[in-house]
Amino acid sequence: MQKLSRHATNDGPRWMLNGQPLAAGFTLTALLQQPASAMAEWLAQQRDAASAGDVRGQTALPPIEPMQEIWASGVTYLRSRDARKAESSVADVYQKVYEAERPELFMKAVGWRTVTSGQPVRIRKDSAWNVPEPELTLVINAHGEIVGYTAGNDMSSRDIEGENPLYLPQAKIYTGACALGPEIVLADAEAMRMLPVTLEIRRGGAVVFSGETSIARMKRRLEELVSYLYRELDFPHGAFLMTGTGIVPPESFSLRPGDHVKISVGEVTLENDVA
């Protein structure tokens, strides 16, 4: 499969395809403005037009550009429904969302507020119960077509959301709450239906939690989530959509500064220390 990555160079951010530099003027926005049927040919032209030079070894950047938005889905796995019911004083809200026709969707971050592998994620200072959420993150073009995926970490403050569902933006959206990458695998939805997802958390070098699931366990289809996201919203730069988590640490567990979080989704592995 083809993989896109973004790197810092002396001349500014530069995209690479399977480790080879693309044209200096390449942007993810321009790629995501192409229909899925035309992407392969368009990418080949960008490779042919690439200027000489090797950008390998440069600092990895999040595989997203500043103008792109990251949205997220909730209660898409039975495990997620159970966990959010357990944390909440209004547990029936999550049961209703799990069974409803309309999915839960919310904006998580924008490109400039996102970190990637090797950069720190954060826990809120005003929260005592914080967890990572490993998620398949879809890459969607401007036409609403799923064209790729990456690994995502939807950091969450469970006590804040549990106090009142209306506090979800504060539980989910803050500096250092969203990590993606470090690369995009170009693929359609069919190639993602059975992808494995794993989570490992280390503290002082020892594993303190690990878990695994599969995209096959999701209640909702990927295309269904995208169709609701694009129903009344335009994304001229394309969009990213986190698809929910099926791995939740026990209620007794909370992240601490210095913990190391490793998330793998299919062929992509995302690693971050906690600040």
C-alpha positions as CSV (number, residue, x, y, z in Angstrom):
1,M,0.0,0.0,0.0
2,Q,1.0,3.6,-0.6
3,K,1.9,5.7,2.5
4,L,2.0,9.5,2.8
5,S,4.1,11.2,5.4
6,R,5.0,14.9,6.1
7,H,8.3,16.2,7.3
8,A,10.0,19.4,8.4
9,T,12.8,20.6,6.0
10,N,14.9,23.7,5.7
11,D,12.5,24.8,3.0
12,G,9.3,24.1,5.0
13,P,7.0,21.1,5.3
14,R,7.5,18.5,2.6
15,W,5.3,15.4,1.8
16,M,6.7,12.0,0.9
17,L,5.1,9.0,-0.7
18,N,6.6,5.6,0.3
19,G,9.7,7.4,1.5
20,Q,10.3,9.4,-1.7
21,P,9.8,13.2,-1.8
22,L,6.8,14.5,-3.7
23,A,6.8,17.8,-5.7
24,A,7.7,20.7,-3.5
25,G,4.3,22.3,-4.2
26,F,2.3,19.2,-3.2
27,T,-0.4,19.7,-0.6
28,L,-2.8,17.2,1.0
29,T,-5.6,19.7,0.3
30,A,-4.9,19.4,-3.5
31,L,-4.9,15.6,-3.2
32,L,-8.1,15.5,-1.3
33,Q,-9.8,17.7,-3.9
34,Q,-9.4,14.9,-6.4
35,P,-12.1,12.2,-6.8
36,A,-10.9,8.9,-5.5
37,S,-10.9,7.5,-9.1
38,A,-8.3,10.1,-10.2
39,M,-6.0,10.0,-7.2
40,A,-3.5,7.4,-8.3
41,E,-2.8,9.1,-11.6
42,W,-2.6,12.6,-9.9
43,L,-0.1,11.3,-7.3
44,A,2.0,9.7,-10.1
45,Q,2.3,13.2,-11.6
46,Q,3.4,14.7,-8.3
47,R,6.1,12.1,-8.0
48,D,7.3,12.7,-11.6
49,A,7.4,16.5,-10.8
50,A,9.4,16.1,-7.6
51,S,12.5,18.1,-7.3
52,A,15.8,16.5,-6.5
53,G,16.8,16.1,-2.9
54,D,16.5,13.8,0.0
55,V,14.4,14.8,3.0
56,R,14.7,11.5,4.9
57,G,15.8,11.9,8.5
58,Q,14.0,15.2,8.9
59,T,11.6,15.7,11.8
60,A,8.2,14.0,11.2
61,L,5.2,16.3,11.2
62,P,1.5,15.4,11.7
63,P,0.1,14.0,8.4
64,I,-2.4,16.8,8.2
65,E,-2.3,20.5,7.1
66,P,-3.4,23.5,9.2
67,M,-6.8,24.0,7.5
68,Q,-8.1,20.4,7.8
69,E,-10.5,19.5,10.5
70,I,-10.5,16.3,12.6
71,W,-13.9,15.1,13.7
72,A,-14.7,12.2,16.0
73,S,-17.4,9.6,16.5
74,G,-18.6,8.2,19.8
75,V,-20.3,5.1,21.2
76,T,-19.5,3.1,18.0
77,Y,-18.4,0.0,20.0
78,L,-20.3,-1.9,22.7
79,R,-17.2,-1.5,25.0
80,S,-17.3,2.3,24.6
81,R,-21.1,2.4,25.3
82,D,-20.5,0.4,28.5
83,A,-17.6,2.6,29.7
84,R,-19.5,5.8,29.1
85,K,-22.6,4.5,30.9
86,A,-20.4,3.5,33.9
87,E,-18.8,7.0,34.1
88,S,-22.0,9.0,33.7
89,S,-24.8,10.1,36.1
90,V,-27.1,9.9,33.1
91,A,-26.2,6.5,31.7
92,D,-29.2,6.1,29.5
93,V,-28.0,8.9,27.2
94,Y,-25.2,6.6,25.9
95,Q,-27.6,3.6,25.5
96,K,-29.8,5.8,23.3
97,V,-26.9,7.0,21.2
98,Y,-25.7,3.4,20.7
99,E,-29.1,2.3,19.4
100,A,-30.0,5.4,17.5
101,E,-30.0,5.8,13.8
102,R,-28.0,9.1,14.0
103,P,-24.4,8.7,15.3
104,E,-22.6,10.9,17.8
105,L,-20.2,13.2,15.9
106,F,-18.2,16.1,17.3
107,M,-15.3,18.3,16.2
108,K,-12.0,17.2,17.9
109,A,-9.2,19.4,16.5
110,V,-7.8,21.2,13.6
111,G,-4.5,20.5,11.8
112,W,-2.4,23.1,13.6
113,R,-3.5,21.8,17.0
114,T,-2.5,18.2,16.3
115,V,0.6,16.3,17.3
116,T,2.2,13.2,15.8
117,S,4.3,10.2,16.9
118,G,7.2,11.3,19.1
119,Q,5.4,14.5,20.3
120,P,3.7,14.7,23.7
121,V,0.0,14.3,24.4
122,R,-1.4,15.9,27.5
123,I,-3.8,15.3,30.3
124,R,-5.8,18.2,31.8
125,K,-4.7,19.7,35.1
126,D,-8.3,20.0,36.2
127,S,-9.1,16.3,35.6
128,A,-8.3,13.3,37.7
129,W,-9.4,10.5,35.3
130,N,-7.7,10.6,31.9
131,V,-7.3,7.9,29.2
132,P,-6.1,7.5,25.7
133,E,-8.6,6.3,23.1
134,P,-7.0,4.4,20.2
135,E,-9.0,4.9,17.0
136,L,-9.0,4.2,13.3
137,T,-9.0,7.6,11.8
138,L,-10.4,8.0,8.3
139,V,-9.0,10.3,5.6
140,I,-11.9,11.6,3.5
141,N,-11.7,13.7,0.4
142,A,-13.7,16.8,-0.5
143,H,-16.3,14.6,-2.2
144,G,-17.0,12.5,0.9
145,E,-15.1,9.4,-0.3
146,I,-12.9,7.4,2.2
147,V,-9.4,7.4,0.6
148,G,-7.1,6.5,3.5
149,Y,-6.6,6.0,7.2
150,T,-4.1,6.7,10.0
151,A,-3.8,6.0,13.7
152,G,-5.5,8.4,16.1
153,N,-5.4,9.0,19.9
154,D,-8.6,10.8,21.1
155,M,-7.4,11.8,24.6
156,S,-10.3,12.0,27.0
157,S,-11.0,13.3,30.5
158,R,-13.6,10.8,31.7
159,D,-14.6,12.5,35.0
160,I,-15.4,15.7,33.2
161,E,-17.7,14.2,30.6
162,G,-19.2,11.8,33.3
163,E,-20.2,14.8,35.4
164,N,-22.4,16.1,32.5
165,P,-22.5,15.1,28.8
166,L,-22.7,18.8,27.9
167,Y,-19.1,19.0,29.2
168,L,-17.9,16.7,26.3
169,P,-16.0,19.6,24.5
170,Q,-13.9,20.3,27.6
171,A,-13.3,16.5,28.1
172,K,-12.2,16.0,24.5
173,I,-10.9,19.3,23.2
174,Y,-7.8,20.9,24.7
175,T,-4.1,21.4,23.9
176,G,-2.4,18.1,23.4
177,A,-5.6,16.1,23.2
178,C,-5.3,14.9,19.6
179,A,-2.5,12.8,18.0
180,L,-2.4,11.4,14.5
181,G,0.0,9.5,12.3
182,P,2.8,9.3,11.7
183,E,1.6,8.4,8.2
184,I,-1.5,8.0,6.0
185,V,-2.1,4.7,4.4
186,L,-4.0,5.2,1.1
187,A,-6.9,2.7,1.0
188,D,-10.6,2.4,0.6
189,A,-13.1,1.5,3.2
190,E,-13.2,-2.2,2.2
191,A,-9.5,-2.6,3.1
192,M,-10.2,-1.3,6.6
193,R,-13.1,-3.5,7.8
194,M,-11.0,-6.1,9.5
195,L,-8.0,-3.9,10.7
196,P,-6.6,-4.8,14.2
197,V,-6.3,-2.0,16.8
198,T,-4.0,-2.3,19.8
199,L,-3.2,-0.1,22.8
200,E,-0.2,-0.4,25.2
201,I,0.5,1.9,28.1
202,R,3.9,1.8,29.8
203,R,4.8,3.4,33.1
204,G,8.4,3.4,34.2
205,G,9.2,0.9,31.4
206,A,6.6,-1.6,32.5
207,V,3.3,-2.4,30.8
208,V,0.4,-1.2,33.0
209,F,-2.4,-1.7,30.5
210,S,-2.8,-3.4,27.1
211,G,-5.8,-4.2,24.9
212,E,-6.8,-5.1,21.4
213,T,-9.9,-5.0,19.2
214,S,-10.8,-5.0,15.5
215,I,-12.7,-2.7,13.3
216,A,-15.0,-5.6,12.6
217,R,-16.5,-5.1,16.1
218,M,-17.8,-1.6,15.3
219,K,-21.6,-1.3,15.4
220,R,-21.7,1.3,12.6
221,R,-20.2,1.1,9.1
222,L,-17.5,3.5,8.1
223,E,-19.5,4.9,5.2
224,E,-22.4,5.5,7.5
225,L,-20.3,7.7,9.8
226,V,-19.0,9.7,6.8
227,S,-22.4,10.2,5.3
228,Y,-23.7,11.8,8.5
229,L,-20.6,14.0,8.8
230,Y,-20.9,15.3,5.2
231,R,-24.7,15.5,5.3
232,E,-24.8,19.3,6.0
233,L,-21.1,20.2,6.1
234,D,-18.7,21.1,3.4
235,F,-15.0,20.1,3.6
236,P,-13.2,21.7,0.7
237,H,-9.8,20.7,2.2
238,G,-10.9,17.2,3.0
239,A,-11.4,15.9,6.5
240,F,-10.3,13.3,9.1
241,L,-12.8,11.3,11.2
242,M,-11.9,9.3,14.3
243,T,-14.2,6.4,14.4
244,G,-14.5,5.6,18.1
245,T,-12.7,3.3,20.5
246,G,-13.3,-0.3,21.4
247,I,-10.4,-0.4,24.0
248,V,-11.0,1.3,27.4
249,P,-8.8,0.8,30.5
250,P,-10.6,-0.2,33.7
251,E,-12.2,2.5,35.9
252,S,-9.3,2.3,38.4
253,F,-6.8,3.4,35.7
254,S,-5.8,7.0,34.9
255,L,-2.9,8.3,32.8
256,R,0.0,10.0,34.6
257,P,2.7,12.4,33.3
258,G,5.6,10.3,31.9
259,D,3.4,7.4,30.7
260,H,4.1,6.1,27.2
261,V,1.2,5.4,24.9
262,K,1.6,3.1,21.9
263,I,-1.3,2.7,19.5
264,S,-1.4,0.5,16.4
265,V,-4.1,0.6,13.7
266,G,-3.4,-1.7,10.8
267,E,0.0,-0.8,9.4
268,V,0.4,2.5,11.4
269,T,1.9,2.8,14.9
270,L,1.6,6.0,16.9
271,E,3.7,6.6,20.1
272,N,3.5,9.5,22.5
273,D,4.7,10.3,25.9
274,V,2.1,11.9,28.3
275,A,2.8,15.5,29.6
